[in-house]
Amino acid sequence: MGLTVVLIIPLSMGGLTVFCFRQLATNVIRSTRRNCISSIHKPAAKCNNKTDKKHNKMLHQLPIYASGEIVRGFGRGSKELGIPTANLSLDVVKSLPESLHTGVYYGWSNVNNGEVYKMVLSVGWNPFYNNKEKSVETHMLHKFDCDLYGQTLKICIVGYLRPEKNFDSLDDLIKVIKSDIEQAKTLLDQPENRKLREAPFFSANISKC
Ligand SMILES: Cc1cc2nc3c(=O)[nH]c(=O)nc-3n(C[C@H](O)[C@H](O)[C@H](O)COP(=O)(O)O)c2cc1C
């Protein structure tokens, strides 16, 4: 059976900005996702301390869907790194499931219900810059010609790549992010990940009641 059932769990009561679609797929689809996740996370699976167990549990909750307004970050993504990012507002960041660990993820995203593009995502405090506020920053693998501030960003977090790290130089940070992007491109081409690009979430109107 190819039927996929999704359960929508609102996580923010004030405004419906973030929500989880838990995939209650048929066994076939569920087991495909499990295989996909464990194949990406073999190193974590070898460890068996409490943190790794929690982390692995979180990975099995993916994909997680979220949306919200794009707000201004520090602007370093475009200016210093040459890797622009769309930052989600703080209320969205706070509404994400606690189990979503800081780190670097890959997935799909769109702006204002437009075309869906591959993306890489950073969740955390950016140790290289020692940010005081946690941020969720999406780098979409598409060049936008217009200003995206104030637009609605939707993201589908599909998989985890690595923990956030500090680096000795900006060049090292850029190199690693570029390698994240290459990994994301390949992983998102896998059939089980590719089909998430078609999720109704990306074209649905999100009510703010
Ligand atoms: C895929 C990806 C991976 C990232 N990995 C790290 C990291 O390991 N350490 C870090 O300090 N910042 C990391 N960042 C965050 C960048 O430092 C951040 O996007 C940049 O500072 C721009 O932030 P701004 O928009 O607030 O200026 C990553 C960003 C992306 C998109």
The ligand as an SDF file (V2000), in Angstrom:
LIG
                    3D

 31 33  0  0  0  0  0  0  0  0999 V2000
   24.8780   24.0650    6.7490 C   0  0  0  0  0  0  0  0  0  0  0  0
   25.3900   24.9930    7.8090 C   0  0  0  0  0  0  0  0  0  0  0  0
   26.2960   24.5160    8.7410 C   0  0  0  0  0  0  0  0  0  0  0  0
   26.7840   25.3550    9.7340 C   0  0  0  0  0  0  0  0  0  0  0  0
   27.6760   24.8660   10.6440 N   0  0  0  0  0  0  0  0  0  0  0  0
   28.1720   25.6870   11.5940 C   0  0  0  0  0  0  0  0  0  0  0  0
   29.1230   25.1970   12.5470 C   0  0  0  0  0  0  0  0  0  0  0  0
   29.4980   24.0110   12.5700 O   0  0  0  0  0  0  0  0  0  0  0  0
   29.5960   26.0790   13.4660 N   0  0  0  0  0  0  0  0  0  0  0  0
   29.2060   27.3900   13.5000 C   0  0  0  0  0  0  0  0  0  0  0  0
   29.6680   28.1260   14.3500 O   0  0  0  0  0  0  0  0  0  0  0  0
   28.2970   27.8710   12.6200 N   0  0  0  0  0  0  0  0  0  0  0  0
   27.7720   27.0550   11.6770 C   0  0  0  0  0  0  0  0  0  0  0  0
   26.8520   27.5240   10.7830 N   0  0  0  0  0  0  0  0  0  0  0  0
   26.2670   28.8440   10.9940 C   0  0  0  0  0  0  0  0  0  0  0  0
   26.9890   29.9470   10.2880 C   0  0  0  0  0  0  0  0  0  0  0  0
   28.0420   30.3690   11.0660 O   0  0  0  0  0  0  0  0  0  0  0  0
   25.9250   31.0430   10.1180 C   0  0  0  0  0  0  0  0  0  0  0  0
   25.0070   30.6260    9.1440 O   0  0  0  0  0  0  0  0  0  0  0  0
   26.5060   32.3330    9.7430 C   0  0  0  0  0  0  0  0  0  0  0  0
   27.1880   32.8350   10.8610 O   0  0  0  0  0  0  0  0  0  0  0  0
   25.4640   33.3480    9.3250 C   0  0  0  0  0  0  0  0  0  0  0  0
   24.6720   33.7180   10.4120 O   0  0  0  0  0  0  0  0  0  0  0  0
   23.8470   35.0670   10.3730 P   0  0  0  0  0  0  0  0  0  0  0  0
   22.7810   34.9110    9.3160 O   0  0  0  0  0  0  0  0  0  0  0  0
   23.2260   35.1870   11.7150 O   0  0  0  0  0  0  0  0  0  0  0  0
   24.7710   36.1640   10.0780 O   0  0  0  0  0  0  0  0  0  0  0  0
   26.3580   26.7110    9.7860 C   0  0  0  0  0  0  0  0  0  0  0  0
   25.4310   27.1720    8.8320 C   0  0  0  0  0  0  0  0  0  0  0  0
   24.9530   26.3410    7.8600 C   0  0  0  0  0  0  0  0  0  0  0  0
   23.9590   26.8550    6.8600 C   0  0  0  0  0  0  0  0  0  0  0  0
  1  2  1  0
  2  3  1  0
  2 30  2  0
  3  4  2  0
  4  5  1  0
  4 28  1  0
  5  6  2  0
  6  7  1  0
  6 13  1  0
  7  8  2  0
  7  9  1  0
  9 10  1  0
 10 11  2  0
 10 12  1  0
 12 13  2  0
 13 14  1  0
 14 15  1  0
 14 28  1  0
 15 16  1  0
 16 17  1  0
 16 18  1  0
 18 19  1  0
 18 20  1  0
 20 21  1  0
 20 22  1  0
 22 23  1  0
 23 24  1  0
 24 25  2  0
 24 26  1  0
 24 27  1  0
 28 29  2  0
 29 30  1  0
 30 31  1  0
M  END
$$$$
